[in-house]
């Protein structure tokens, strides 16, 4: 099963919500590129002292399918 950019973007948006990130009033996360979303997740996790794990989309989809 291949992972498309839309699925990856949805995962990153869910991850930001899960870690409690609140975008500013004029910041629209939906319009960010995948790279920008990934960098945002990494920087927010780093600021909060969370361990940063790289995202493997293929593994995430396979885990959800089980």
N, C-alpha and C positions, 0 to 999 in steps of 0.2 A: 504494500500500500504506500503510495507516495503522499507526501505532506505538501500542501500548497501554502502559499504565503498568507492566505486568508485565515487558515487554521492556526498558523504560527502566530499571527497578529492577535487572534482571539485569546490564545493561551497567554500571551504577554499582557494583554489588558486584564485578564482574570488574575494574573499574578500580581499586578500593581494593586488591584482591588484587595486581594488577599493580604498583602503586606500593609494595607492601610494608607496608600498614597492618595493624597487629595490634590488634584490638579488646580492650578490657579484659575481664577475667573475667566480669563481670556485664553486659556490653554485647552485645545481640543486634541485629546489623545488619539482619536480616530484618524486624524489627518497626519499623524507622525509616520515616518517611514519605519520599516522593520528594524533597521539599524538604530534609529533614534530610540525606538521603544526598548530594544535590548540594552542600549547604553543607559537609559533611564532606570530600568529594573536593576541593573548592576550598581549604578550609583546610589540608588535609594537603599538597596540592601547593604551596601558598604557603609553608608552613613549610619545605619541603624545597627551595625555590628553583626548582621546576619551572615551566615556562611554563604558564599556565592558559588553556586554550582552552574555549570554550563547546561544549557537546555538542549536536549536531544529530542527533537520533534517525533522522530520515528518511534523511539522508546515510549514516549508519552501516549501516542495513539495506540500502540500495542498494549500498553497497560490498561488503558480505558476499555479496550475491546475484550479484555479477559473477564 
